[in-house]
Amino acid sequence: MSVRLGFAVAAHVEPDVLLVDEVLSIGDESFQRRCAEKIDEFRRDGRTIVFVSHGLSQVEQLCQDVAWIDKGDPRMIGPAAEVISAYQGESHQAERVEGEQGSRWGSGEAQIVKVSLIDAAGNDGSLLTTHEPATINVDLTAHTPLQDTVVVVRIDSLPLLEGVYDLTVGVMDSTEVHPYDFWERRIRFEVRQFESYDTGLVSIPAEWTISDASCVVQSGS
């Protein structure tokens, strides 16, 4: 409660420099959302914000530049995405799992048992098609006060274009700091595209128009 009161007071006196230390890790969702909105308002006003947190997703969302501090000493300073990627790569101390594409780490309080891809026809495999439905099934076993569950992600229209992709699956606590089981590049799958001539990684629905004094041409994506 004292931290919430402190942030409310600091936010309403409109300081030139705002120091925020783990304030988004407390309170309910409504309080956290209001804090994030206030921080974003400060950014738009051009004020300086120092945001201290272990919540990597919040750091990446709210900060442009990040300083990685290790036992009081600066390890790296730079763009948020680059520093966070370097931090994750070193701090997890990942171990390679025999027969799998990537690496796996975590406390083991919840474990990924199986990950499967389902195509539009309901087949379980590693070949999907651009613009067709796809489903990702994740079977979990929990050893914490979590019920055993199956995570299902349904994609109505797969936006990925033709190529080979790796799927990373992770189970973490609500702070997104403590990984129960994080499996990097758990599955490698292939995407084929038909009746589509787009190039790149993803298909973005759009409509374009070319016009001049003599003609107008319209086309879909």
N, CA and C of each residue as an Amber inpcrd file, in Angstrom:
protein
   663
   0.8260000  -1.2060000   0.0000000   0.0000000   0.0000000   0.0000000
   0.8650000   1.2630000   0.0000000   1.9800000   1.2310000   0.7400000
   2.8570000   2.4000000   0.8060000   3.4880000   2.7010000  -0.5520000
   3.8350000   1.6330000  -1.2980000   4.4090000   1.8270000  -2.6280000
   3.3810000   2.4340000  -3.5700000   2.1320000   1.9560000  -3.4930000
   1.0730000   2.4900000  -4.3410000   0.8220000   3.9610000  -4.0330000
   0.8190000   4.3060000  -2.7340000   0.6190000   5.6930000  -2.3380000
   1.7720000   6.5660000  -2.8160000   2.9880000   6.0410000  -2.6900000
   4.1580000   6.7880000  -3.1230000   4.1360000   7.0830000  -4.6100000
   3.7440000   6.1070000  -5.4080000   3.6810000   6.3240000  -6.8570000
   2.5980000   7.3420000  -7.2000000   1.4530000   7.2560000  -6.5150000
   0.3610000   8.1930000  -6.7840000   0.7980000   9.6250000  -6.4860000
   1.5010000   9.8230000  -5.3740000   1.9710000  11.1640000  -5.0180000
   2.9900000  11.6640000  -6.0320000   3.9660000  10.8000000  -6.3790000
   5.0180000  11.1950000  -7.3190000   4.4390000  11.5400000  -8.6850000
   3.4340000  10.7670000  -9.1220000   2.8580000  10.9820000 -10.4490000
   2.0950000  12.2970000 -10.5230000   1.4430000  12.6880000  -9.4370000
   0.5800000  13.8650000  -9.4890000   1.3080000  15.1760000  -9.2110000
   2.5380000  15.1170000  -8.7060000   3.2960000  16.3640000  -8.5420000
   4.0360000  16.7230000  -9.8230000   3.9470000  15.8540000 -10.8390000
   4.5100000  16.0960000 -12.1610000   6.0030000  16.4470000 -12.0910000
   6.8390000  15.4990000 -11.6410000   8.2840000  15.7670000 -11.5460000
   8.9400000  15.7370000 -12.9280000  10.1110000  16.3440000 -13.0450000
  10.8770000  16.2910000 -14.2950000  11.5540000  14.9340000 -14.4650000
  11.9030000  14.2880000 -13.3290000  12.5180000  12.9580000 -13.3580000
  11.7100000  12.0490000 -12.4380000  11.2530000  10.9130000 -12.9690000
  10.4550000   9.9620000 -12.1910000  11.2310000   8.6600000 -12.0440000
  11.5080000   8.2450000 -10.8070000  12.2020000   6.9820000 -10.5150000
  11.1700000   5.9640000 -10.0650000  11.0460000   4.8760000 -10.8030000
  10.0380000   3.8430000 -10.5350000  10.7590000   2.5300000 -10.2710000
  10.5700000   1.9500000  -9.0910000  11.2610000   0.7250000  -8.7080000
  10.2440000  -0.3840000  -8.4470000  10.0740000  -1.2770000  -9.4190000
   9.2190000  -2.4560000  -9.2990000   7.7630000  -2.1390000  -8.9540000
   7.2800000  -0.9510000  -9.2840000   5.9200000  -0.6060000  -8.8960000
   4.8900000  -1.4280000  -9.6590000   5.2250000  -1.8910000 -10.8650000
   4.2620000  -2.6540000 -11.6600000   4.1810000  -4.1170000 -11.2310000
   4.9710000  -4.5130000 -10.2320000   4.9020000  -5.8940000  -9.7530000
   3.9450000  -6.0470000  -8.5870000   3.3140000  -4.9450000  -8.1630000
   2.3910000  -5.0060000  -7.0360000   1.0150000  -4.5590000  -7.4830000
   0.0260000  -4.7690000  -6.6230000  -1.3130000  -4.2830000  -6.9000000
  -2.0520000  -5.1510000  -7.9060000  -3.3110000  -4.7970000  -8.1260000
  -4.1230000  -5.5550000  -9.0630000  -3.9000000  -5.0620000 -10.4870000
  -4.5970000  -5.7080000 -11.4170000  -4.3990000  -5.3860000 -12.8310000
  -4.7780000  -3.9400000 -13.1340000  -5.8490000  -3.4590000 -12.4850000
  -6.2930000  -2.0930000 -12.7280000  -5.2280000  -1.0810000 -12.3100000
  -4.6040000  -1.2970000 -11.1320000  -3.5550000  -0.3930000 -10.6640000
  -2.3510000  -0.4290000 -11.5900000  -1.9440000  -1.6210000 -12.0230000
  -0.8000000  -1.7480000 -12.9170000  -1.0640000  -1.0540000 -14.2480000
  -2.2950000  -1.1650000 -14.7470000  -2.6290000  -0.5110000 -16.0140000
  -2.5710000   1.0090000 -15.8800000  -3.0750000   1.5450000 -14.7590000
  -3.0310000   2.9920000 -14.5480000  -1.5900000   3.4850000 -14.4270000
  -0.7380000   2.6890000 -13.7710000   0.6820000   3.0520000 -13.6660000
   1.3240000   3.1090000 -15.0470000   1.0620000   2.0890000 -15.8620000
   1.6430000   2.0490000 -17.2080000   1.1560000   3.2250000 -18.0470000
  -0.1210000   3.5800000 -17.9070000  -0.6630000   4.7200000 -18.6520000
  -0.0020000   6.0250000 -18.2140000   0.2390000   6.1690000 -16.9060000
   0.8830000   7.3790000 -16.4000000   2.3210000   7.4790000 -16.8710000
   3.0200000   6.3390000 -16.8880000   4.3990000   6.3230000 -17.3740000
   4.4370000   6.7000000 -18.8480000   3.4910000   6.1680000 -19.6260000
   3.4330000   6.4970000 -21.0470000   3.1390000   7.9790000 -21.2520000
   2.2910000   8.5460000 -20.3960000   1.9970000   9.9890000 -20.4590000
   3.2560000  10.8090000 -20.1940000   4.0560000  10.3930000 -19.2100000
   5.3120000  11.0790000 -18.9190000   6.2530000  11.0170000 -20.1260000
   6.3090000   9.8840000 -20.7780000   7.1800000   9.7510000 -21.9530000
   6.7600000  10.7060000 -23.0510000   5.4540000  10.7850000 -23.2990000
   4.9580000  11.6740000 -24.3550000   5.2600000  13.1360000 -24.0380000
   5.3210000  13.4810000 -22.7380000   5.6410000  14.8480000 -22.3330000
   7.1420000  15.1400000 -22.3980000   7.9290000  14.1240000 -22.7200000
   9.3700000  14.3210000 -22.8440000  10.1160000  14.3250000 -21.5400000
   9.5070000  13.8060000 -20.4730000  10.1840000  13.7670000 -19.1800000
  11.0580000  12.5200000 -19.0470000  11.9560000  12.5730000 -18.0860000
  12.8900000  11.4660000 -17.8690000  12.2930000  10.4660000 -16.8850000
  12.3310000   9.1770000 -17.2530000  11.8230000   8.1120000 -16.3940000
  12.9250000   7.0730000 -16.2090000  13.2140000   6.7390000 -14.9620000
  14.1300000   5.6370000 -14.6480000  13.2760000   4.5110000 -14.0910000
  13.1710000   3.4190000 -14.8480000  12.2830000   2.3130000 -14.4980000
  13.1300000   1.1030000 -14.1180000  13.0170000   0.6650000 -12.8660000
  13.8030000  -0.4640000 -12.3540000  12.8780000  -1.6590000 -12.1880000
  13.1970000  -2.7770000 -12.8250000  12.2990000  -3.9270000 -12.7510000
  12.9990000  -5.1870000 -13.2340000  12.4910000  -6.3480000 -12.7420000
  12.8920000  -7.6430000 -13.2850000  11.8920000  -8.1400000 -14.3230000
  10.7910000  -7.4310000 -14.5080000   9.7860000  -7.8330000 -15.4920000
  10.2330000  -7.4450000 -16.8880000  10.7740000  -8.3940000 -17.6160000
  11.4010000  -8.0800000 -18.9020000  10.4130000  -7.5530000 -19.9320000
   9.2000000  -8.1020000 -19.9510000   8.2160000  -7.6330000 -20.9340000
   7.8370000  -6.1810000 -20.6610000   7.7370000  -5.8050000 -19.3740000
   7.4190000  -4.4260000 -19.0260000   8.5780000  -3.5000000 -19.3740000
   9.7960000  -3.9500000 -19.1450000  10.9690000  -3.1420000 -19.4910000
  11.0100000  -2.8910000 -20.9970000  10.7810000  -3.9500000 -21.7800000
  10.8290000  -3.8000000 -23.2350000   9.6990000  -2.9080000 -23.7420000
   8.5490000  -2.9780000 -23.0860000   7.4030000  -2.1840000 -23.5060000
   7.5610000  -0.7090000 -23.1580000   8.1310000  -0.4080000 -21.9910000
   8.1380000   0.9640000 -21.4810000   9.4340000   1.7140000 -21.7340000
  10.5320000   0.9950000 -22.0170000  11.8400000   1.6500000 -22.0750000
  12.4320000   1.6260000 -23.4790000  13.0920000   2.7030000 -23.8300000
  13.8330000   2.7530000 -25.0830000  15.2640000   2.2450000 -24.9000000
  15.9230000   2.6980000 -23.8460000  17.2920000   2.2750000 -23.5340000
  17.3030000   1.5700000 -22.1880000  18.1530000   0.5480000 -22.0690000
  18.1890000  -0.2850000 -20.8670000  19.6240000  -0.4350000 -20.3830000
  19.7860000  -0.3910000 -19.0700000  21.0700000  -0.6800000 -18.4370000
  20.9420000  -1.9880000 -17.6600000  21.7810000  -2.9570000 -17.9900000
  21.8000000  -4.2420000 -17.2850000  22.8070000  -4.1080000 -16.1370000
  22.2950000  -4.1760000 -14.8860000  23.1390000  -4.0340000 -13.6920000
  23.3200000  -5.4040000 -13.0520000  24.5660000  -5.8250000 -12.8890000
  24.8760000  -7.1220000 -12.3030000  25.6750000  -6.9000000 -11.0220000
  25.0450000  -7.1570000  -9.8630000  25.6870000  -6.9930000  -8.5500000
  26.2580000  -5.5900000  -8.3820000  25.4860000  -4.6050000  -8.8520000
  25.8760000  -3.2150000  -8.6830000  26.7340000  -2.6440000  -9.7870000
  27.2070000  -3.4950000 -10.7000000  28.0690000  -3.0340000 -11.7850000
  27.3230000  -3.0800000 -13.1150000  27.4600000  -2.0530000 -13.9570000
  26.7980000  -2.0660000 -15.2750000  27.4480000  -3.0830000 -16.2030000
  26.6460000  -3.9910000 -16.7480000  27.1530000  -4.9950000 -17.6820000
  26.9780000  -4.5670000 -19.1360000  25.8550000  -3.8710000 -19.4040000
  25.5730000  -3.5050000 -20.7920000  24.5490000  -2.3840000 -20.7990000
  24.7260000  -1.4200000 -21.6850000  23.7890000  -0.3150000 -21.8540000
  23.5120000  -0.1630000 -23.3470000  22.2200000  -0.0910000 -23.7050000
  21.8880000   0.0380000 -25.1160000  20.4000000  -0.0680000 -25.3460000
  19.9830000  -0.2550000 -26.6210000  18.5660000  -0.4120000 -26.9450000
  17.9360000  -1.5590000 -26.1660000  16.6740000  -1.3940000 -25.7690000
  16.0170000  -2.3570000 -24.8820000  16.0850000  -3.7830000 -25.4080000
  15.7230000  -3.9970000 -26.6700000  15.6660000  -5.3570000 -27.2210000
  17.0290000  -6.0340000 -27.1780000  18.0980000  -5.2960000 -27.4760000
  19.4410000  -5.8830000 -27.5110000  19.9110000  -6.2770000 -26.1120000
  19.6970000  -5.4110000 -25.1460000  20.1620000  -5.6870000 -23.7830000
  19.3650000  -6.8410000 -23.1730000  18.0630000  -6.8500000 -23.3860000
  17.2280000  -7.9260000 -22.8390000  17.6140000  -9.2630000 -23.4520000
  17.8770000  -9.2830000 -24.7500000  18.2840000 -10.5270000 -25.4060000
  19.5960000 -11.0500000 -24.8320000  20.5450000 -10.1560000 -24.5930000
  21.8330000 -10.5660000 -24.0200000  21.6530000 -11.0770000 -22.5950000
  20.8050000 -10.4080000 -21.8250000  20.5390000 -10.8270000 -20.4400000
  19.9180000 -12.2140000 -20.3960000  18.9190000 -12.4460000 -21.2530000
  18.2620000 -13.7490000 -21.2750000  19.2280000 -14.8480000 -21.6900000
  20.0800000 -14.5540000 -22.6630000  21.0050000 -15.5590000 -23.1530000
  21.9880000 -16.0300000 -22.1090000  22.3920000 -15.1430000 -21.2010000
  23.3910000 -15.5150000 -20.1970000  22.7760000 -16.0320000 -18.9070000
  21.6460000 -15.4400000 -18.5020000  21.1290000 -15.7320000 -17.1670000
  20.4630000 -17.0850000 -17.0530000  19.9800000 -17.6520000 -18.1610000
  19.2330000 -18.9050000 -18.0660000  20.1240000 -20.1360000 -17.9010000
  21.4000000 -20.0220000 -18.3260000  22.3210000 -21.1570000 -18.2330000
  21.6700000 -22.4130000 -18.8240000  21.2670000 -22.2750000 -20.0780000
  20.5070000 -23.3360000 -20.7390000  21.3600000 -24.5700000 -20.9900000
  20.7000000 -25.7060000 -20.9570000  21.3410000 -26.9730000 -21.2630000
  20.6390000 -27.6090000 -22.4610000  21.4120000 -28.1100000 -23.3860000
  20.8410000 -28.7070000 -24.5820000  20.2090000 -30.0580000 -24.2520000
  19.0450000 -30.3000000 -24.8300000  18.3450000 -31.5710000 -24.6470000
  18.6130000 -32.4480000 -25.8620000  19.0720000 -33.6510000 -25.6300000
  19.4410000 -34.5580000 -26.7070000  18.2560000 -34.8150000 -27.6220000
  18.4750000 -34.6430000 -28.9270000  17.4370000 -34.9350000 -29.9050000
  16.5160000 -33.7690000 -30.2050000  16.6760000 -32.6560000 -29.5230000
  15.8200000 -31.4980000 -29.7680000  16.6180000 -30.4030000 -30.4620000
  15.8830000 -29.4700000 -31.1070000  16.5200000 -28.4170000 -31.8600000
  17.2440000 -27.4150000 -30.9590000  16.6010000 -27.0350000 -29.8740000
  17.1400000 -25.9550000 -29.0600000  17.5220000 -26.3780000 -27.6650000
  17.3870000 -25.4490000 -26.7270000  17.7950000 -25.6700000 -25.3460000
  16.6050000 -25.5100000 -24.4250000  16.7620000 -26.0060000 -23.1950000
  15.6530000 -26.0220000 -22.2440000  16.1630000 -25.6750000 -20.8470000
  15.3790000 -24.8550000 -20.1250000  15.7390000 -24.5240000 -18.7610000
  14.4680000 -24.2200000 -17.9730000  14.6050000 -24.1350000 -16.6570000
  13.4580000 -23.8210000 -15.8080000  13.5490000 -24.5260000 -14.4770000
  12.6470000 -24.1420000 -13.5570000  12.6450000 -24.7000000 -12.2090000
  12.0440000 -26.0950000 -12.1490000  11.2130000 -26.4570000 -13.1420000
  10.5760000 -27.7670000 -13.1450000   9.2670000 -27.8160000 -12.3820000
   8.8200000 -26.6880000 -11.8250000   7.5450000 -26.6750000 -11.0900000
   6.3630000 -26.9690000 -12.0080000   6.5060000 -26.6370000 -13.2640000
   5.5580000 -27.0530000 -14.3010000   6.3940000 -27.4520000 -15.5020000
   5.9730000 -28.4860000 -16.2050000   6.7830000 -29.0200000 -17.2950000
   5.9710000 -29.1700000 -18.5690000   6.6210000 -28.8590000 -19.6780000
   6.0270000 -29.0670000 -20.9940000   6.2170000 -30.5320000 -21.3560000
   5.1070000 -31.2260000 -21.5580000   5.1660000 -32.6590000 -21.8660000
   5.2090000 -32.8920000 -23.3650000   4.3670000 -32.1490000 -24.0970000
   4.2800000 -32.3700000 -25.5360000   3.8100000 -31.0980000 -26.2100000
   4.3590000 -30.8300000 -27.3810000   3.9130000 -29.7150000 -28.2070000
   3.6090000 -30.2670000 -29.5950000   2.4300000 -29.9630000 -30.0980000
   2.0530000 -30.4850000 -31.4170000   1.4010000 -29.4030000 -32.2500000
   1.5690000 -29.5130000 -33.5620000   0.9740000 -28.5960000 -34.5310000
  -0.1060000 -29.3350000 -35.3060000  -1.2660000 -28.6910000 -35.4570000
  -2.3900000 -29.2900000 -36.1720000  -2.7130000 -28.4150000 -37.3750000
  -2.7830000 -29.0130000 -38.5600000  -3.0780000 -28.2210000 -39.7510000
  -4.5810000 -28.0680000 -39.9560000  -4.9890000 -27.4530000 -41.0660000
  -6.4000000 -27.1580000 -41.3260000  -7.2520000 -28.4160000 -41.4300000
  -6.6420000 -29.5270000 -41.8620000  -7.3750000 -30.7830000 -42.0160000
  -7.4250000 -31.5970000 -40.7310000  -6.8090000 -31.0850000 -39.6620000
  -6.8000000 -31.8070000 -38.3990000  -5.6550000 -32.7760000 -38.2510000
  -4.7030000 -32.7300000 -39.1640000  -3.5630000 -33.6420000 -39.1020000
  -2.4830000 -33.0900000 -38.1830000  -1.8830000 -33.9710000 -37.4210000
  -0.8070000 -33.6300000 -36.5120000   0.5090000 -33.7910000 -37.2610000
   1.2040000 -32.6870000 -37.4930000   2.4550000 -32.7890000 -38.2450000
   3.2430000 -31.5100000 -38.1680000   4.1560000 -31.3440000 -39.1050000
   5.0390000 -30.1800000 -39.0870000   4.9730000 -29.4000000 -40.3880000
   3.8600000 -29.5230000 -41.1280000   3.6830000 -28.8000000 -42.3790000
   2.3820000 -28.0100000 -42.3150000   2.4800000 -26.6880000 -42.3790000
   1.3250000 -25.8100000 -42.3390000   1.2570000 -25.0040000 -43.6300000
   0.1140000 -24.3490000 -43.8550000  -0.1060000 -23.6120000 -45.0920000
  -0.4880000 -22.1670000 -44.7890000   0.1180000 -21.2540000 -45.5210000
  -0.1870000 -19.8280000 -45.3660000  -1.6760000 -19.5680000 -45.5810000
  -2.2660000 -18.7410000 -44.7340000  -3.6580000 -18.2970000 -44.7920000
  -4.6620000 -19.3760000 -44.4130000  -4.1810000 -20.5540000 -44.0160000
  -5.0990000 -21.5900000 -43.5600000  -5.0530000 -21.6810000 -42.0340000
  -6.1060000 -22.2540000 -41.4150000  -6.1160000 -22.3790000 -39.9550000
  -4.9900000 -23.2870000 -39.4520000  -4.5230000 -22.9900000 -38.2540000
  -3.4990000 -23.8150000 -37.6110000  -3.7540000 -23.7990000 -36.1070000
  -3.3700000 -24.8930000 -35.4540000  -3.5590000 -25.0090000 -34.0100000
  -2.2720000 -25.4970000 -33.3630000  -1.9360000 -24.8920000 -32.2260000
  -0.7840000 -25.3270000 -31.4340000  -1.3040000 -25.8900000 -30.1250000
  -1.0030000 -27.1530000 -29.8490000  -1.3880000 -27.7990000 -28.5980000
  -0.1540000 -27.9500000 -27.7080000  -0.2960000 -27.5280000 -26.4480000
   0.7950000 -27.6730000 -25.4880000   0.2700000 -28.4420000 -24.2810000
   0.7820000 -29.6450000 -24.0540000   0.4080000 -30.4430000 -22.8840000
   1.3650000 -30.1110000 -21.7400000   0.7910000 -29.8210000 -20.5680000
   1.5820000 -29.4290000 -19.4100000   1.3240000 -30.3530000 -18.2370000
   2.3290000 -30.5160000 -17.4060000   2.1770000 -31.1520000 -16.0970000
   2.6730000 -30.1640000 -15.0530000   1.8260000 -29.8590000 -14.0670000
   2.1710000 -28.8550000 -13.0620000   2.4330000 -29.5240000 -11.7120000
   3.5140000 -29.1100000 -11.0530000   3.8550000 -29.6080000  -9.7240000
   3.7000000 -28.5140000  -8.6710000   3.1260000 -27.3860000  -9.0660000
   2.8060000 -26.2840000  -8.1640000   1.2890000 -26.2730000  -8.0100000
   0.7220000 -25.3550000  -7.2340000  -0.7400000 -25.2720000  -7.1290000
  -1.3860000 -24.7940000  -8.4250000  -1.0390000 -25.4410000  -9.5170000
  -1.6570000 -25.2010000 -10.8180000  -2.2930000 -26.5020000 -11.2610000
  -3.4410000 -26.4230000 -11.8440000  -4.0850000 -27.6320000 -12.3330000
  -3.4150000 -28.0770000 -13.6220000  -3.3110000 -29.4020000 -13.7960000
  -2.8120000 -29.9130000 -15.0670000  -3.7220000 -29.3990000 -16.1620000
  -3.1310000 -28.9250000 -17.2240000  -3.9370000 -28.2850000 -18.2590000
  -3.3190000 -28.5230000 -19.6210000  -4.0850000 -28.2170000 -20.6260000
  -3.6070000 -28.2710000 -22.0010000  -3.8100000 -26.8860000 -22.5960000
  -2.7450000 -26.3040000 -23.0950000  -2.8120000 -24.9910000 -23.7250000
  -3.0670000 -25.1750000 -25.2060000  -4.1010000 -24.4910000 -25.7020000
  -4.4480000 -24.5800000 -27.1140000  -4.4550000 -23.1700000 -27.7050000
  -3.6770000 -22.9480000 -28.7450000  -3.6530000 -21.6790000 -29.4590000
  -4.1940000 -21.9300000 -30.8570000  -5.3100000 -21.2730000 -31.1850000
  -5.9170000 -21.4390000 -32.5090000  -5.6720000 -20.1950000 -33.3520000
  -5.1750000 -20.4080000 -34.5470000  -4.8830000 -19.3250000 -35.4860000
  -5.8190000 -19.4820000 -36.6760000  -6.7130000 -18.5360000 -36.8570000
  -7.7080000 -18.6570000 -37.9270000  -7.0810000 -18.5940000 -39.3100000
  -6.0890000 -17.7420000 -39.4810000  -5.4270000 -17.5970000 -40.7710000
  -3.9400000 -17.3870000 -40.5240000  -3.1400000 -18.4010000 -40.8050000
  -1.7040000 -18.3400000 -40.5190000  -1.0430000 -17.2870000 -41.3990000
  -0.4290000 -16.2520000 -40.8140000   0.1490000 -15.1810000 -41.6270000
   1.5620000 -15.4670000 -42.1190000   2.1910000 -16.5410000 -41.6410000
   3.5680000 -16.8310000 -42.0270000   3.6420000 -17.2280000 -43.4970000
   4.6620000 -16.7190000 -44.1710000   4.8900000 -17.0810000 -45.5690000
   5.8210000 -18.2890000 -45.6410000   6.0160000 -18.7840000 -46.8530000
   6.7420000 -20.0390000 -47.0420000   8.1490000 -19.9700000 -46.4520000
   8.4960000 -21.0390000 -45.7370000   9.8060000 -21.1030000 -45.1220000
   9.8340000 -22.1270000 -44.0030000  10.9470000 -22.1970000 -43.2990000
  11.1250000 -23.1110000 -42.1690000  11.2440000 -22.2720000 -40.9020000
  10.4750000 -22.6350000 -39.8630000  10.4070000 -21.8500000 -38.6400000
  10.6470000 -22.7330000 -37.4160000  11.1200000 -22.1140000 -36.3350000
  11.2700000 -22.7890000 -35.0530000  10.2830000 -22.1850000 -34.0630000
   9.6170000 -23.0330000 -33.2840000   8.6370000 -22.5930000 -32.2980000
   9.2220000 -22.7550000 -30.8960000   9.2530000 -21.6680000 -30.1360000
   9.7000000 -21.6770000 -28.7510000   8.4890000 -21.6390000 -27.8320000
   8.4650000 -22.4920000 -26.8030000   7.3400000 -22.5720000 -25.8720000
   7.8630000 -22.3880000 -24.4570000   7.1710000 -21.5460000 -23.6760000
   7.6050000 -21.3150000 -22.3150000   6.4390000 -21.2520000 -21.3480000
   6.6560000 -21.7250000 -20.1250000   5.6790000 -21.6290000 -19.0440000
   6.3540000 -20.8570000 -17.9150000   5.7490000 -19.6930000 -17.5290000
   6.3760000 -18.8340000 -16.5370000   5.3480000 -18.4050000 -15.5050000
   5.8240000 -17.8410000 -14.3960000   4.8950000 -17.3280000 -13.4070000
   4.3600000 -15.9730000 -13.8630000   3.4910000 -15.3780000 -13.0550000
   2.8150000 -14.1560000 -13.4670000   3.7590000 -12.9650000 -13.6090000
   4.9420000 -13.0340000 -12.9830000   5.8900000 -11.9300000 -13.0940000
   6.6880000 -12.0010000 -14.3910000   6.6240000 -13.1240000 -15.0850000
   7.3640000 -13.3710000 -16.3210000   8.8720000 -13.3470000 -16.0970000
   9.2800000 -13.5260000 -14.8450000  10.6980000 -13.5560000 -14.4980000
  11.1530000 -14.9690000 -14.1650000  10.2750000 -15.7350000 -13.5340000
  10.6170000 -17.0690000 -13.0440000  10.0910000 -18.1230000 -14.0230000
  10.9700000 -18.7440000 -14.8280000  10.5170000 -19.7560000 -15.7810000
  10.3420000 -21.1230000 -15.1130000   9.1540000 -21.7100000 -15.2750000
   8.9420000 -23.0860000 -14.8250000   9.5780000 -24.0510000 -15.8220000
   9.3230000 -23.8110000 -17.1010000   9.8990000 -24.6440000 -18.1550000
   9.9220000 -23.8070000 -19.4310000  11.0930000 -23.5430000 -19.9170000
  11.2450000 -22.7320000 -21.1330000  12.0130000 -23.5620000 -22.1500000
  11.3440000 -23.8790000 -23.2510000  11.9260000 -24.7650000 -24.2580000
  12.1510000 -23.9740000 -25.5300000  13.3910000 -23.6000000 -25.7380000
  13.7460000 -22.8030000 -26.9020000  13.7840000 -23.6780000 -28.1560000
  13.1450000 -23.1920000 -29.2260000  13.0910000 -23.9190000 -30.5130000
  12.6430000 -25.3650000 -30.3080000  11.5010000 -25.5230000 -29.6390000
  10.9940000 -26.8560000 -29.3030000  10.6130000 -27.6580000 -30.5410000
   9.9930000 -27.0000000 -31.5230000   9.5510000 -27.6920000 -32.7330000
  10.0080000 -26.9080000 -33.9580000  10.4770000 -27.6070000 -34.9550000
  10.7730000 -27.0060000 -36.2640000   9.6760000 -27.4240000 -37.2280000
   9.0990000 -26.4440000 -37.9210000   8.0160000 -26.7670000 -38.8460000
   8.1850000 -25.9870000 -40.1480000   7.4740000 -26.4320000 -41.1530000
   7.5740000 -25.8440000 -42.4880000   6.2330000 -25.2340000 -42.8840000
   6.2990000 -24.1320000 -43.5960000   5.0930000 -23.4730000 -44.1050000
   5.1700000 -23.4240000 -45.6210000   4.0870000 -23.8470000 -46.2690000
   3.9430000 -23.7290000 -47.7230000   2.8860000 -22.6850000 -48.0310000
   3.0190000 -22.0030000 -49.1460000   2.0010000 -21.0380000 -49.5320000
   1.5050000 -21.3440000 -50.9440000   0.1790000 -21.2150000 -51.1220000
  -0.4610000 -21.4380000 -52.4090000  -1.3320000 -20.2300000 -52.7330000
  -1.4440000 -19.9180000 -54.0000000  -2.2550000 -18.7920000 -54.4700000
  -1.8730000 -17.4970000 -53.7630000  -0.6230000 -17.3710000 -53.4450000
  -0.1070000 -16.1600000 -52.8220000   1.2970000 -15.9350000 -53.3460000
   1.5750000 -14.7020000 -53.7670000   2.8710000 -14.3900000 -54.3650000
   3.6670000 -13.4110000 -53.5030000   3.2370000 -13.2770000 -52.2500000
   3.9660000 -12.4120000 -51.3230000   5.3330000 -13.0080000 -51.0100000
   6.2760000 -12.1480000 -50.6980000   7.6000000 -12.6000000 -50.2650000
   7.9080000 -11.9680000 -48.9170000   8.7730000 -12.6110000 -48.1630000
   9.1240000 -12.1180000 -46.8420000   8.7850000 -13.1290000 -45.7710000
   8.4290000 -12.6590000 -44.5730000   8.1330000 -13.5380000 -43.4470000
   6.6470000 -13.6690000 -43.1770000   5.9100000 -12.5600000 -43.2830000
   4.4880000 -12.5990000 -42.9570000   3.6730000 -11.9330000 -44.0520000
   2.4170000 -12.3640000 -44.1610000   1.4730000 -11.7680000 -45.0950000
   0.6080000 -10.7750000 -44.3310000   0.6190000  -9.5190000 -44.7590000
  -0.1520000  -8.4700000 -44.1070000  -1.2740000  -8.0420000 -45.0370000
  -2.5310000  -8.3350000 -44.6850000  -3.6480000  -7.9310000 -45.5420000
  -3.6360000  -6.4220000 -45.7670000  -3.7440000  -6.0290000 -47.0280000
  -3.7090000  -4.6080000 -47.3560000  -4.3620000  -4.3890000 -48.7180000
  -4.6820000  -3.1580000 -49.0030000  -5.2170000  -2.7910000 -50.3130000
  -4.4220000  -1.6130000 -50.8330000  -3.9280000  -1.7240000 -52.0470000
  -3.1210000  -0.6470000 -52.5960000  -3.7610000  -0.0890000 -53.8520000
  -3.4550000   1.1630000 -54.1500000  -4.0170000   1.8700000 -55.3010000
  -2.9090000   2.6000000 -56.0410000  -2.8990000   2.4290000 -57.3380000
  -1.9720000   3.1720000 -58.2090000  -2.8250000   4.0410000 -59.1160000
  -2.5620000   5.3220000 -59.1080000  -3.3860000   6.2150000 -59.9250000
  -2.5190000   7.2730000 -60.5840000  -2.9460000   7.7030000 -61.7610000
  -2.3300000   8.8570000 -62.4370000  -3.4330000   9.5500000 -63.2380000
  -3.0470000  10.3960000 -64.1230000  -4.0430000  11.1860000 -64.8560000
  -4.8700000  10.3390000 -65.8000000  -4.3600000   9.1650000 -66.1730000
  -5.0540000   8.3970000 -67.1930000  -5.7060000   7.1140000 -66.6990000
  -5.2910000   6.6070000 -65.5450000  -5.8440000   5.3180000 -65.1110000
  -5.8220000   5.1880000 -63.5960000  -6.6640000   4.3140000 -63.1180000
  -6.7000000   3.9600000 -61.6960000  -6.7420000   2.4590000 -61.6110000
  -5.8240000   1.8410000 -60.8510000  -5.7750000   0.3990000 -60.6960000
  -5.8800000   0.0750000 -59.2280000  -6.7800000  -0.8310000 -58.8450000
  -6.9150000  -1.2520000 -57.4540000  -6.6890000  -2.7490000 -57.3580000
  -6.1130000  -3.1630000 -56.2340000  -5.8610000  -4.5860000 -56.0310000
  -5.8980000  -4.8810000 -54.5630000  -6.2110000  -6.1510000 -54.2430000
  -6.1140000  -6.6120000 -52.8600000  -4.6830000  -6.9560000 -52.5470000
  -4.4780000  -7.5370000 -51.3480000  -3.1200000  -7.8740000 -50.9200000
  -2.5770000  -9.0060000 -51.7570000
